[in-house]
Amino acid sequence: MIDWREELAQRGLGVSDLTPKIASRIDGLDLAEPWDDGLTAALRTACAERVVLLFRGQQALPPAGFLAFARRFGDRFDLHSQRHYCLDDHHEIFVVGNAEESGKRVGASRVGLNWHTDHYHLPEPGLFTFLHALVVPPEAGETRYANGLAAYEALPTDKRAAIDGLDVRHSRATLFKALFPEANEEALAAERAKMPDVVHPLVRHHPELGRDGLYLGGEWGSEIVASDPNEASRLYADLLNHLIAPEFVYEHHWQPGDVLMSDNRCSMHRATEWDESAHQRRLHRIILIDDAPPVAGRAAA
């Protein structure tokens, strides 16, 4: 595996770990500038290991440049069904927040206000997610990330043995209703038909790291498959509470121009509320779709 810290240091880039177990800041890189495949590979490995990478000072990065940056890591982009919240010239870019233009809402404000992994409800879920902050409130509106690899490895041996082999059912219809309360029954029915429930392993093998991690999906619309629904619900809640314990979590306080890149394969994240009556928040989001479905833990053993 690439020694990404050494690779970045040789290129004169700074690396600062933001917490011991999750998130690193990369300094000295203009995301609009061209670079070689070696740097792309190092950043990909860095994101896999650290879950979250922060690039500050990208205020001048235009939508086309933001999309070109994301394209370095893959070409299977999410095209959101709510196309009116996407940029007209770049449908791959979805607007998150309560931003308005000419008195009209152009962003989805409730997106992300729950612990989730992007597109966990799809057979091939999210790979990397990219967020570019354009307008942020002076306080609140943070985004929190949790490292499912570190959380799984911290579980007692008997707990890991008990959950290995379990599955989680994920419902897009349940999630959609929570994210878009303004949607009518026709829209909900269309989502159900287009995206039926999927089942993924609770413990997921990370193919690039060769490690296992918790893959809970999302607290809106995910449930562990078990004969006793009440027991399954308690187990899910226990594992979620463990995953979002402070030692596994990074809370990002946004600044205009920030770009965050995150690995969805063994992690969760959550936006936090802000005073929407007083402040606007606008983030541009790109999601790359994974090219392989989640595989159960210790798949390589």
C-alpha positions in Angstrom: 0.0 0.0 0.0 1.2 3.5 -0.8 2.9 5.4 2.0 0.7 8.4 1.4 2.2 10.6 4.1 5.7 10.2 2.6 4.3 10.8 -0.9 2.6 14.0 0.1 5.6 15.2 2.1 7.9 14.7 -0.9 5.5 17.0 -2.9 5.7 19.7 -0.3 2.2 19.2 1.0 1.4 19.6 4.7 -0.6 16.9 6.6 -2.3 17.5 9.9 -4.4 14.9 11.6 -7.5 16.6 13.0 -8.2 13.8 15.5 -6.2 10.7 16.4 -8.7 8.2 14.7 -10.3 10.2 11.9 -9.8 13.2 9.5 -6.7 14.9 8.2 -6.1 18.3 6.7 -4.0 18.6 3.5 -2.4 22.0 2.9 -0.7 23.4 -0.1 -2.9 21.9 -2.8 -4.9 23.9 -5.3 -7.7 21.6 -6.4 -8.1 23.4 -9.7 -4.5 22.7 -10.8 -3.5 19.6 -12.8 -1.5 16.8 -11.1 -0.3 13.3 -11.9 -1.8 9.9 -11.1 0.7 9.3 -8.2 -0.8 12.2 -6.2 -4.4 10.9 -6.9 -3.4 7.5 -5.7 -1.9 8.9 -2.5 -5.0 11.0 -1.7 -7.2 8.0 -2.4 -5.3 5.9 0.1 -5.2 8.8 2.6 -9.0 9.1 2.4 -9.5 5.4 2.9 -7.3 5.3 6.0 -8.4 8.6 7.5 -12.1 8.6 6.2 -12.1 12.4 5.8 -9.7 14.8 4.0 -10.0 18.6 4.4 -8.7 21.0 1.7 -9.1 24.6 2.9 -9.0 27.8 0.9 -10.7 26.6 -2.3 -13.0 29.7 -2.7 -12.0 30.2 -6.3 -12.8 26.6 -7.3 -15.7 26.8 -9.9 -18.3 24.0 -10.3 -16.5 22.6 -13.4 -13.2 22.5 -11.4 -14.9 20.8 -8.4 -16.3 18.2 -10.8 -12.9 17.7 -12.4 -11.4 17.1 -9.0 -13.9 14.5 -8.2 -13.5 12.8 -11.6 -9.9 12.0 -10.7 -11.2 9.3 -8.4 -13.9 7.8 -10.6 -16.5 8.4 -13.2 -19.7 6.8 -11.9 -21.5 9.9 -10.6 -24.8 10.0 -8.7 -27.5 11.9 -10.7 -30.1 12.8 -8.0 -33.7 12.2 -8.7 -34.6 15.6 -7.4 -33.0 17.3 -10.4 -34.3 20.7 -9.5 -31.8 20.8 -6.7 -28.9 20.1 -9.1 -26.9 22.7 -11.0 -28.2 23.3 -14.5 -24.9 22.9 -16.2 -23.5 20.2 -13.9 -26.2 17.7 -12.9 -23.7 15.7 -11.0 -23.6 18.6 -8.4 -26.4 18.6 -5.9 -27.1 21.7 -3.7 -27.4 21.0 0.0 -28.8 23.6 2.3 -31.4 26.3 2.4 -29.9 28.5 -0.4 -32.2 30.7 -2.4 -31.9 32.4 -5.7 -34.4 35.1 -6.8 -36.5 34.2 -3.8 -36.7 30.5 -4.8 -35.2 27.6 -2.8 -32.5 25.9 -4.8 -31.1 23.5 -2.2 -32.4 20.6 -0.1 -32.2 21.8 3.5 -33.0 18.5 5.3 -30.5 16.4 3.5 -27.9 14.9 5.8 -29.7 15.7 9.1 -29.3 12.1 10.3 -26.4 9.7 10.7 -26.0 7.9 7.4 -23.7 6.6 4.7 -24.4 8.1 1.3 -26.6 5.9 -0.9 -26.6 3.0 1.5 -30.0 2.1 0.0 -28.5 1.2 -3.4 -27.1 -2.2 -4.5 -23.9 -0.3 -5.3 -23.8 2.5 -2.7 -21.6 5.6 -2.3 -17.8 5.4 -2.7 -16.5 8.9 -2.1 -18.4 12.1 -1.3 -17.2 15.6 -2.0 -18.6 18.7 -0.4 -17.6 22.3 -1.3 -18.7 25.0 1.1 -19.9 28.2 -0.6 -22.1 29.9 2.1 -22.0 28.8 5.7 -23.8 30.2 8.8 -21.6 32.0 11.4 -22.4 29.2 13.9 -23.9 25.7 13.9 -24.4 23.8 10.6 -21.4 21.6 11.3 -20.9 18.1 9.7 -19.8 15.2 11.9 -18.1 12.0 10.6 -17.7 8.7 12.4 -15.0 6.0 11.6 -16.7 2.6 11.4 -13.3 0.8 11.0 -12.0 2.1 14.3 -15.3 1.6 16.0 -15.5 -2.1 14.9 -12.0 -2.8 16.0 -12.7 -1.3 19.4 -15.5 -3.7 20.1 -14.9 -6.6 22.4 -14.0 -9.9 20.7 -17.2 -11.6 21.7 -19.3 -8.6 20.4 -17.6 -8.8 17.1 -18.2 -12.5 16.9 -21.9 -11.9 17.7 -22.5 -9.4 14.9 -20.3 -10.9 12.2 -22.6 -12.4 9.5 -25.6 -10.2 10.3 -27.3 -8.2 7.6 -29.1 -4.8 7.5 -32.1 -4.0 5.3 -32.1 -0.5 3.9 -35.3 1.3 2.6 -35.0 4.2 0.2 -38.7 4.9 0.5 -38.5 5.5 4.3 -35.4 7.7 3.8 -37.0 9.7 1.0 -40.1 10.5 3.1 -37.8 11.9 5.8 -35.6 13.9 3.5 -38.3 15.4 1.3 -41.4 15.9 3.4 -42.9 18.0 0.7 -43.0 15.1 -1.7 -46.5 13.8 -2.6 -47.6 10.2 -2.6 -47.0 9.9 -6.4 -43.3 10.8 -5.8 -43.0 8.4 -2.9 -44.5 5.6 -5.0 -42.1 6.4 -7.8 -39.1 6.1 -5.4 -40.4 2.8 -4.1 -40.7 1.4 -7.6 -37.3 2.7 -8.7 -35.4 1.8 -5.6 -36.7 -1.3 -3.7 -35.2 -2.3 -0.4 -31.6 -3.7 -0.4 -29.7 -5.8 2.1 -26.0 -5.2 2.9 -23.7 -6.9 5.5 -23.6 -5.2 8.9 -19.8 -5.8 9.0 -18.2 -4.7 5.8 -14.8 -5.6 4.4 -12.9 -2.5 3.1 -11.3 -3.8 -0.1 -8.4 -1.3 -0.2 -7.4 -1.5 3.5 -8.1 -5.2 4.1 -9.9 -4.3 7.3 -13.5 -4.7 8.5 -15.8 -2.0 9.7 -19.3 -1.2 10.8 -21.7 -0.5 8.0 -25.0 0.6 9.5 -26.4 2.5 6.6 -28.6 5.2 8.1 -30.7 5.8 11.2 -33.6 6.7 8.8 -34.6 3.6 7.0 -32.1 0.9 8.1 -32.8 -2.2 10.3 -30.9 -5.3 11.2 -32.4 -8.4 9.8 -33.4 -10.6 12.8 -36.2 -12.8 14.0 -36.9 -10.5 16.9 -37.5 -6.9 15.6 -37.2 -5.4 19.1 -33.9 -7.0 19.8 -32.7 -6.0 16.3 -33.7 -2.4 17.0 -31.8 -2.4 20.4 -28.7 -3.8 18.8 -28.8 -1.2 16.0 -29.1 1.6 18.5 -26.3 0.2 20.6 -23.9 -0.1 17.7 -24.8 3.4 16.4 -24.2 4.9 19.9 -20.8 3.1 20.0 -19.9 4.3 16.5 -20.7 8.0 17.2 -18.8 8.0 20.5 -16.4 11.0 20.7 -13.2 9.0 20.1 -14.4 7.9 16.6 -15.9 11.2 15.5 -14.7 14.4 13.8 -16.9 17.5 13.8 -16.1 19.9 11.0 -16.8 23.6 11.5 -17.2 24.9 8.0 -15.4 27.9 6.4 -16.2 29.2 3.0 -14.0 27.5 0.4 -13.6 24.3 2.4 -13.7 21.0 0.4 -14.2 17.7 2.2 -13.6 14.3 0.7 -14.9 11.3 2.6 -14.9 7.6 2.2 -18.4 6.0 2.6 -17.4 2.4 2.8 -17.0 2.0 6.5 -18.2 5.4 7.9 -21.2 7.5 8.7 -21.8 11.3 8.8 -24.4 13.8 9.8 -25.1 17.5 9.3 -26.2 19.5 12.2 -29.1 22.0 12.3 -28.7 25.8 12.1 -31.0 28.8 12.3 -32.5 28.7 8.8 -34.6 31.7 9.5 -31.5 33.9 9.9 -28.8 32.3 7.9 -28.3 30.5 4.6 -26.1 27.4 4.1 -25.0 26.2 0.6 -22.8 23.3 0.0 -22.2 21.6 -3.4 -22.1 17.8 -3.2 -20.8 15.2 -5.5 -21.2 11.5 -4.8 -19.2 8.8 -6.6 -21.0 5.4 -6.8 -19.0 2.3 -5.8 -18.2 -0.1 -8.5 -18.7 -3.2 -6.3 -21.4 -4.1 -3.7 -20.5 -4.3 0.0 -18.9 -7.6 0.9 -19.1 -9.2 4.3 -16.3 -8.8 6.8 -13.2 -11.0 6.6 -14.1 -11.7 3.0 -10.4 -11.9 2.1 -9.6 -14.4 4.8 
